Amino acid sequence: MSHSVIAKATPCPESNANAQACAADTCLLELCKLIKLRDALIVLKGPLANSPEVRSIMEQRLLNNDVYERVLGKLASDWPPPHSAIHQK
């Protein structure tokens, strides 16, 4: 499978219409961005996730500190590991 399939992918017209409808309100625009990110993450659980090449590309594009910072405004590395609070006395 070629990596260019994902690079050349275009959004469906429905998602474009949804994004334009959301443009009127900033809060809704942010919600639309989060929905698009959620949809992209769902791809990792779909049939394409069985391809190691596609999965690694999706993980590189979605699961990094730059994307995390853009979406949530924080760096993922700033968070303590979830198990650290459990082991503290």
N, C-alpha and C positions, 0 to 999 in steps of 0.2 A: 504494500500500500504506500502510496506516495504522500509525503508531508504536504505537498501543494494542495491536496484536497481541502485541508482545514484552512490553509492560508487564503485560498480563493473562495471560501464559503461566503455566501451572501445571505443576509437575514431575510426571512420570509416577509412578504408584504404586510401580513397581519402585525408583526412586531413593529414594523415601521409606522403603521397607523397608530398603534398603541403609544409609541414614543412621541409622535406628533400630538396626540391627544393629551398626553401628560405634560407637554411643554408649557401649557398655560399656567401651571402651578408648580413652584419649585419643589415642594414636598412630594408631589406626585412624580416629578421627574426623578428624584432620588429613589423613590420606591420602584420606578420602572428599571432603574439601573440595577438595583438589588435583585429584582425579579429576573433580569437577564443573566446576572451572575449565578443565581440559583439554577436557572435552566441549563447554563453551561456546566455547572457542577453535576447536575443530574446525568449529563452525558457520560460522566465517569462510571455510572452504575449501569449504563445501557450496553447494548451489544458491541458498540465500538470500544468499550473498555477492555474487551478480550484481546485486542491488538496491542501488544506492548509498545509499538511505535507511537500509535495514536495516544495511548494513555500517558506516555512520558511527555509528549508535546503538550497535552492538556494540563498535566500537573505543572510543567514549567511555566505555562502561561497564566494559570489561575492560582496556584498555591505558592506564591512567593511574597516577600515582604512588600514589594512595590505595589502589587495589586491590593494587598491587605491594607496598606497605608492609604491608598486612594479611596477605598470603599469605606473603611472605618475610621480613618484619620489617625491610626496608631501603627506602630511597628509590632509585628508578631513577636519579635525577640524581647520586647519590653515586658511581656507577660511572664510571670514565674511559672515553672512547670506545675501542672495541676496536682501532682502527687506531693509537692513540697510542703503544703499546709497540713497534709495528713500525717506526715512523719515528724512534725515538730512537737516538742514536749513543752 
